[in-house]
Amino acid sequence: MPKLAISFVRPRFVPMRFTPTGPSIPDELLTARDAGDVLFFCGAGVSKASAGLPDFYRLAEMVMDELGAIQTSPPRQVFAATRKLQEEIQNPGIGGLVAADRLFSLLERDFDAIDVRAAVAKSLKPVVDSSSALTPHRTLLDLSRGPTGEPRLVTTNFDLLFEQCDATLPQFSPPHLPDPRREQDFRGIVHLHGRVNDSYTAAHDNELVMSSADFGYAYLSEGWATRYINLLLQRYQIVFVGYSADDPPIQYLLEALSRFSTPGNAMYAFQSGDTAQAGALWAHKGVTPIAYSSDHQHAALWESLEQWAIRARDVDAWNDDVLCKAMSGPVALEPHERGIVAHLASTLDGASRIAAAQVPIPAEWLFVFDRNARYFGPPQEPRILLSNDIPPFFDTVCLDSDEPPIRDEDLTLNASSMPAEAWDAFEINRGDIAVVGPESVAGWRDCQHPDLPHRLRSLQQWLLRVSHQPSALIWAAGISALHPGIISRLQYRLRFDSAKYSPKLRSDWQFVLSSLSQHRSDPDHQKYSVEGKASVSGWTASLVQEAMRLYRPQLRVEPSHGVSAFCGAAEQDLIHVSLDYVRPHSEIDIPPHQRKYALSLLRQEIEHAIRLEREINPDFYSYLHTLVRNDGAPGDRDSHGITGHVVAYIGLLFALADVDAAGARLEVSHWGDSDDISTRIRIVAASRSDLASPAEAANAYLNLTDVDFWDDAHERDLLISIRARWPELPPNAQEQLTNRILNGEIPYDGVANDTKVRCRLGRVQWLKKHGIDIEASHSDKIDELRNLVPDWTEDAAFFTGRPKFEVFSVDQDTALAPLAGVMLVDIVAKVEEIRNQQPRHLHTVSEPFLGLVNHSPSKALKALVLAQRKGIYHPWTWATLLNKEHASPRLVYALAARLSRLSPHQLRQVVREAANWLRRNTQRLDSISHQMFWDLWQACAESLRCEPFDDPAGKRNRSWIEQSVDSAAARLAESAFLVDSDLDTPVILSELTTRIVQLLQLPAPFRQHAIFRIAMRFEVFFAKDSQWTTETLLPLSSSQGNDSAAFWQGYLYRTTTLSPKAFALFKDVLISHVRDRTLLKGGSALIAATLLDRWMQRTEAACAEEAMSDSELREILVLSDEEFRDELVRTLARWTKESPAKYDDQVLYFLEKVWPLQKVVKNARMTARLVDLAFAVSDRFSEAVKLIVPKVVIAPRELSMRYYKVDERVVQSHGPALVDLLWQTLPTAASMWPDDVDNLLTELQRLPTLNGSAKLSTLLRRSKYRR
């Protein structure tokens, strides 16, 4: 359930869609545009969208046509070749293969520049036949207007379509560009690369940036365009619209910026395609891509920009419209519409509008704003239900930016996980940090919690305004933390604005706020803290108080089961309130002189718990379990609920009685008789002579009310107490107790008299069993009672005085006496009757059929056959017979024959036992009758087909090793293999191949169980019949889904590394598994070892397929996941430590030639692994460090253990290299260093070889002042 708590700022932008399929626009970009801090760069795509003007490449083609370039000219040939190659590659992530500016450069070799520019101007002359042709331009002009209303945008287009939208717009082109540092000058349309003249016949001022020379001059040699854009970035965030990543303007602009300066603000680009494609094209350029679909002439982009422009034209009206829609609640809106409301909540201005709305949006939005509520709101069996006719909870509250929860069916209760980057309105974001005030920062002397940032305070105000709505209470009941300021203001509102809340709602809120106000801590951790203080300062009164506070129960509040998240009525039970009885798992050893005080404090905690329980439920009853063991010692202090607290109290009471009996008696006297807990404590106290005299004990028993005396809950502790004190009780008290048991009133209304009689007899028998025989002196009365219930036996007293919960072993009584005189044909029916009639919780159960199987298995089989002929079939009886070993060959044959004649449905019910029996008896049965073996094998296989198996679909990362351990299909496979191996033939028997094919045709999961076992013997089959194995079994290794997983888990189960021939066979499949990350961790470890082994044999392998080349291994390291890379390097380090002389050269070669330079492997985790490799080659540590220094990054946390007790030989022999490694991997901020680095630096300082080392001196200086 949700947790409202401040956490670290998340780096991810929160996107918003204006349309269902439109691009997701980051919140920060939307906010920056409203503030006038965004500058739109418009490319050829803007003029192409509706006006139909060409992009840069099409423009080059049109210019060639306009100029009349011959077909054999270089520009024509380059253009044609580029187009053909692009069509062949068809990779959207590559972009243009030849830059269009090169084409213009080639044209300028054949034509005068002025003619080329004139052709460009003519080619760009638009035919605008309707106002809609300029819609994209008007949209971007509206988006470009800041708070002053002045439009300002930059375009690299040469056309004048923006001016055509508004002839009054100022226009600029080089060399006369406006200064972006002067607001009054920087406005209108800036044609960064020049523009055509008004008549589209030539370039204005003959300035157009279009050839390579033009771009080189503008961005590189002279660099005026680079400097200008850098000025723009110091002031604005830039958004590229209408560009592809390979357009010449983008190429030159971004490469120049990355080379000469660091952008002052973020850059974004709208890019068609999916997110991965967009990222591949733009991310490496330092630009954040905003992906969208290019379908229908980029309709998704232009519709979204138009909606954004509507927002820009009147932000207030747009926000009002959003809030108006939000009034209908999140269920009524689409995910992207909920995302728009979420956008408001994530910005300071939007949150202020939500808080100040005349009518606040409903509290149901809490379930959208809180990411934990969205993802962990109800799973399959929800705590919060909607209704049967609406979608699952996540689909009802999710945002368009939310990744769906990842369900893991292998986890209990189908648990789901939440993406780490999911948006949450209640977490601090960058905007909050930017405007944080002093009231939100704690000072040295401040004892109050810092206030929330402005945005979160606005959301707080909204929560206060809707707190009277049931949904707000339901949401709050599911969270575990809330800012103290919010709790305080909610309490204030409940007090001074109480008219808005129904009495029940107000009461429920008080429970919720009380729960959220509690200080929650781990009692075990606190216990060790208290004992630590006591070991230093002794046990003071205040420390005893702190110890006993660990027993303070905590309120637990959660939404009521079945309550509707969105439709709750104020008077229904919206929340469920209970107490969590937290306490240390081990007893606190209070010294004798403080036990009396500690006991009084513990009593107060129990009394406090009782008061809370009665506040929650006026009819509270504790339902205490037993407080003492059979020997009278304190019971289980880990008992559930308040019982554990009372047991702890009893233990401390007994400990006090050992040293201060008077004090213990005084403590007991504080308990009255107003509740069942007080009654139970007085009963238990009466069991000890140091807590009650015989007369006091007698009074404690006799003064019990009839209800308490006969209460099932008190019965066990009462009987144990009476047993302990009976010899000491006065004779008249014994007689009174006896009379009460035999004749006393049992106040059970509506309970039959015979039940009451059984209660009396049960207690009589329990006392007799424990040495108190009251039957001897009251035999007549007891006989009278027995005559009233003639079916009662002494065994029935087993239930008297039993603990409510207990663990015990159950013995099997295999005596055949219950079958005496039973005819063979009736034996199965008789044992089923015995099985059904006897209580299954007795300490001993009667299993006469098991005894018959042990004594005479052939007779047991005959009984089963006769019963089957009568239509009686009980699977457990057959399973009992199959689970036993049988020495007689005749019985083995007879049992196999009878099993094979069972119907498929009947055999299916015992097929696991039958297959196990067949596996155990394969050789014996095959030697007796080969045909009978295969008949039973076939019957078992057919039974697996007869009924569908409930195999949950979609289970990921399933372990077929575990699942096949006791699988019938796996046992059938093993039986078939045994027959083949016994014959020791050089080829595979045809009947075996037939059976294997049958197993492969079984339904899931039996097929996978069989595949697992078959794959374990793959190389045996391959050696005997390579063609059949390649055709039948090899495809399993590369199939999709569970078949492939089962194959590889089986194949890799019994091997350490693959043989050269096997590696050649599986090389491509293995590599694909590594890339696709489809193997369990155990398989990954073996494959990593195999790849390393084959790489090390690269020069000795018989063929390339049997080895792994440097480039192949490097590519795998780049494309695999972090876990596999980690496994591979750890394996290499382990081998090297075991055999340094064998692997030292290989490690150094690996570091130099194989380990990738790609950024994906330059991270802290891989840095730690490379450092491990360097330490593994300790004799050549300096060489290794020289190779890894360019490949590692700062990683203080990951390397903490690596720098702990470094090998003395490394320190003494390779000190300079060790300093270089520390210099490269430790951050400048020494406060982040591992603690053990100080000792290591001290050792290095003593080395003569490091005298005068500047790096070591700097590290020592940082270490000195880091605390």
Summary of the structure (lengths in Angstrom):
residues: 1267
radius of gyration: 41.5
end to end distance: 39.8
largest distance: 134.1
contacts: 3973
relative contact order: 0.03
helix: 59%
strand: 6%
